[in-house]
Structures are given as structure tokens and as C-alpha cells.
């Protein structure tokens, strides 16, 4: 199935315009789609997130409350786009209770590869929009995302969050078992670091090394929603079945052998780390 033509990014001056939508608590109606941009074909994209728009664990909410800061990444059905979601607090409901929201942007993968967009810039644009539109309902403007100017190359931030050995092990696992599920253990890290680790690994593994995209989240989801994902970054282990493997982000030696005939991918991954110290 091909994506609707309206999902192509539209350049406006120094920015790129994306379609997006917001799911959250709607006054007197409960949770659902609060708002969407006019050119979005919501029926094409929304099924990818149905049932797990905010798969937030209870202890995450208790620890972070209004500071919940989680990102999710889903490949769209088109195969040429990503759905990038920021999970965080929404406006209080009609009884003054705290709510949570999911704000999702539709990103053409080609724009990421060509560096006319970056995941960090999309994340910043989503947060800026939420700040400027605290209680969106129904029709909303498209999302304006600043084009990257300078900064690190694709995947160039990966060394701040995982070791070479951890990244190589994850690449081997994805190449050996494309449907595998992996929890990256990032102990004693703040939510923003786990979110940045997720985007850095997405760039390095899926854009630089060209491994197919997987569903992923930057914090531990609820047990009921865990198997909606293939890759999770979490500060702690989770109760999971034997389809999941735990990978320590500080690993000092690869735990899987390299996959034969994939040397070019390993080389590109290690180039993201720069020269050895």
C-alpha cells in the first residue's frame, strides 16, 4: 500500500512542514484523537498506534508525574515513513485530573537520510508546538520543523549512550533475527538520555546501516503492551517472556559473533563512533 501524497514534506523557507496528530483526553469524551492537521490521512497511519498510544508504566508515572518524557518510533505501513511520537502530559481533564497525551508526526525516511530533517529537530518541533498550543482541539496547523544546520553526522551521537560492543551486538541480533525483541538496559539514566539513545541508535542502525526499522520506545511500557515493541530502552529490567533479550548499554565486548558477509554494515556502524580513543 502506498502512502498518500500529502505526506511529502513541504519546504517553507528554512523549515520543513509535516502532518501530525494529537491523541489524548478530550473533555467530556475521554481519550481519543484531540486534533489533527488538515492534510493528514489519519485512517492510513492511526492503526499502527491503536491500543498503545500511551503505554506508560505505573511506576514511571509515579516517579515522573508531569515530567513524563518518552518517545516512540513506528515504521508506517508505507515502508517509506516513520511515525515519531512524543508521550507526555496533556491538559487537565474536566475534573482537574492530570492526563497524558501522544503527539505523533509523520516523517518521510528519505528526508532523514538526506539530512533535510533530523529526529532531534522533529522532537524539538513537537515540543514547541505543544508549548504554543497547550489545549489543541480538532483542526491544527501543520508541524514546522527547522532544517538541521551543521551538527553531528547521522548516528554521530551514538557513542554518548552505548558502547561499541553494545551497538555491534544489537546490529548482529537484528541481522540474525529480524523479528527479535531486545531491551537495552540503561541504568541510572534520565528520561531525556534514554530518548536520545533511542534516536541515536535509530539513526545509526536503520539509516546508516540500512537495517529495517522496528517499533521502539524510550522507556519500559506496561507489561500488557510490551510485545507491541521490538526494541525498548529502559533503566531497569522488565518482566518479559523468553522472546526478549537484555543488552547492557555499557557492554565491554560483543556477545554475538558477526554475521558473515555483513562487514560493510559493521564498518558503517563503527564509523559512527569516530576513531577509537
C-alpha positions in Angstrom: 0.0 0.0 0.0 1.3 3.4 -0.9 1.2 6.4 1.4 -1.0 9.4 0.5 0.8 12.0 -1.5 0.0 14.6 1.2 2.7 13.1 3.5 5.6 14.5 1.4 7.5 17.2 3.4 6.8 20.7 2.2 9.8 23.1 2.5 8.9 26.6 3.7 11.9 28.9 3.9 14.3 27.3 6.3 11.8 24.8 7.6 10.0 21.6 6.5 6.3 21.1 7.1 4.9 17.7 8.4 1.5 16.3 9.0 0.8 15.3 12.6 -1.9 14.5 15.1 -2.5 14.5 18.9 -4.2 11.8 20.9 -5.2 12.4 24.5 -8.1 13.2 26.9 -11.0 15.1 25.2 -13.2 17.0 27.6 -16.4 15.0 28.5 -15.5 12.3 25.9 -12.5 10.5 27.3 -9.3 9.5 25.4 -9.2 9.8 21.7 -7.9 11.9 18.8 -7.9 15.5 20.1 -6.6 17.2 16.9 -5.0 16.7 13.5 -3.5 18.7 10.7 -5.7 19.2 7.7 -3.8 17.2 5.1 -3.4 14.1 7.2 -5.0 10.8 6.1 -5.5 9.6 9.7 -7.0 6.3 8.7 -3.8 5.3 7.0 -1.5 6.0 10.0 -3.5 5.7 13.2 -3.9 1.8 13.1 -0.2 1.5 13.9 -0.7 3.0 17.3 -4.1 1.9 18.2 -4.3 0.3 21.7 -0.9 1.6 22.8 -0.9 5.4 22.3 0.3 5.9 25.9 1.7 2.5 27.1 3.1 4.1 30.3 4.1 2.0 33.3 2.6 3.0 36.7 6.0 3.4 38.3 7.1 5.7 35.5 4.1 7.9 36.1 4.6 7.9 39.9 8.3 8.8 39.6 7.9 11.4 36.8 4.3 12.7 37.0 4.0 15.8 34.8 7.6 15.3 33.7 6.9 12.1 31.8 9.2 12.3 28.7 9.1 9.3 26.4 9.5 8.8 22.6 8.1 6.0 20.4 9.1 5.2 16.8 6.9 3.1 14.5 7.6 2.4 10.8 4.5 3.3 8.8 2.7 0.8 6.7 4.0 2.6 3.6 7.6 1.5 4.4 8.8 4.9 3.5 7.8 6.9 6.6 8.3 6.8 10.3 5.8 7.8 13.0 7.6 9.7 15.7 5.6 10.1 18.9 6.3 12.2 22.0 4.5 11.0 25.1 4.0 13.5 27.9 1.4 15.3 30.0 -1.7 16.6 28.4 -4.1 19.3 29.6 -6.0 18.5 32.8 -9.4 16.9 32.2 -12.8 18.4 33.1 -12.3 17.4 36.7 -8.8 18.8 37.0 -7.0 15.5 36.8 -3.6 15.0 35.1 -3.8 13.4 31.7 -1.3 12.1 29.2 -1.0 12.7 25.5 0.7 11.3 22.4 1.8 13.8 19.7 2.8 12.0 16.5 4.5 13.4 13.4 4.7 11.6 10.0 8.3 11.7 8.8 9.5 10.7 5.3 12.5 8.4 5.8 14.1 9.9 2.6 14.2 13.4 4.3 16.1 11.8 7.3 18.6 10.1 5.0 19.2 13.3 3.1 19.5 15.3 6.3 16.8 17.8 5.4 15.2 16.6 8.6 16.5 15.1 11.8 14.7 13.2 14.6 16.0 15.7 17.1 14.6 18.6 15.1 11.2 16.8 14.8 11.2 16.2 18.6 12.0 19.8 19.3 9.3 21.0 16.9 6.7 18.7 18.6 7.6 20.1 22.0 7.5 23.7 20.7 4.1 23.1 19.2 2.7 21.6 22.4 4.1 24.7 24.3 2.4 27.1 21.9 -0.9 25.1 21.7 -1.5 23.8 25.2 -5.1 22.7 24.6 -5.4 21.8 20.9 -8.8 20.5 19.6 -9.9 19.5 16.1 -8.0 21.2 13.3 -4.4 22.3 13.9 -1.7 23.8 11.7 1.0 21.5 10.2 4.2 21.0 12.1 7.1 23.3 11.0 10.5 21.6 11.6 13.7 23.5 11.3 16.2 22.1 8.8 19.4 20.8 10.5 22.3 23.2 10.3 25.7 21.7 11.0 25.8 19.3 13.9 27.0 15.7 14.0 26.6 13.3 11.1 23.9 10.6 11.1 24.4 8.4 14.1 27.2 10.6 15.4 25.8 10.8 18.9 25.6 7.1 19.5 28.8 6.9 21.5 27.3 9.1 24.2 24.8 6.5 25.1 26.1 3.0 24.2 29.4 1.3 23.8 30.8 0.0 20.5 30.3 -3.6 21.9 26.6 -3.0 22.8 25.9 -1.4 19.4 27.6 -4.2 17.5 25.8 -6.8 19.5 22.4 -5.2 18.7 23.3 -5.0 15.0 24.2 -8.7 15.0 20.9 -9.6 16.7 18.9 -7.6 14.2 20.7 -9.2 11.3 20.4 -12.7 12.7 16.8 -12.4 13.9 15.0 -9.5 12.2 11.9 -10.2 14.4 13.8 -10.4 17.7 12.9 -8.3 20.7 15.7 -6.5 22.7 15.7 -4.5 25.9 18.6 -2.1 26.1 19.4 -1.7 29.8 20.5 1.9 30.5 20.8 2.1 34.3 20.5 5.3 36.2 19.8 7.4 33.2 17.3 10.3 33.0 14.4 10.1 30.5 16.0 12.5 28.1 19.1 10.4 27.8 17.1 7.3 27.0 15.1 9.2 24.4 18.4 10.5 22.9 19.8 7.0 22.9 16.8 5.7 21.0 17.1 8.4 18.3 20.9 7.9 18.0 20.5 4.1 17.6 17.7 4.6 15.1 20.0 6.8 13.0 23.0 4.5 13.3 21.3 1.1 12.8 18.4 1.9 10.5 19.6 5.0 8.5 23.3 4.4 8.3 23.4 0.6 8.4 20.1 0.3 6.5 18.6 -2.4 8.8 14.8 -2.4 8.6 13.1 -0.1 11.1 11.5 -1.7 14.2 8.9 -0.5 16.7 10.7 1.1 19.6 10.2 3.1 22.8 12.5 5.0 25.2 11.1 3.7 28.4 9.6 0.5 29.8 6.0 0.1 28.7 3.3 -1.6 30.6 3.5 -5.4 30.7 0.4 -5.7 28.6 1.8 -3.5 25.9 5.4 -4.8 26.0 5.1 -7.0 22.9 3.8 -4.1 20.8 7.6 -3.3 20.5 10.8 -4.9 19.3 13.2 -2.5 21.0 12.9 -0.9 24.4 15.4 1.4 26.2 14.8 1.0 30.0 16.6 1.9 33.2 15.6 -1.5 34.6 14.8 -5.0 33.6 11.2 -5.8 32.8 9.1 -8.9 33.4 9.1 -10.4 29.9 8.8 -13.8 28.1 11.8 -15.6 26.6 11.4 -13.8 23.2 13.2 -10.9 24.8 16.9 -10.5 25.3 18.5 -7.9 27.7 21.5 -6.0 26.4 23.6 -3.8 28.7 24.4 -0.4 27.2 27.8 -0.5 28.9 28.8 -3.9 27.5 32.6 -4.1 27.1 32.8 -6.9 24.5 30.3 -8.1 21.8 28.3 -11.1 22.9 27.3 -12.4 19.5 29.5 -13.3 16.5 29.4 -11.0 13.5 27.1 -12.1 10.7 29.0 -13.3 7.6 29.0 -11.1 4.5 27.8 -8.0 6.5 31.2 -6.4 7.1 30.2 -3.2 5.4 27.3 -2.7 7.8 29.6 -3.2 10.8 32.2 -0.8 9.4 29.5 1.9 8.9 28.3 1.4 12.4 31.7 1.7 14.0 32.4 4.8 11.9 29.5 6.5 13.8 31.6 6.2 16.9 34.6 8.0 15.3 38.2 6.9 15.7 38.9 4.7 18.8 40.1 6.7 21.8 
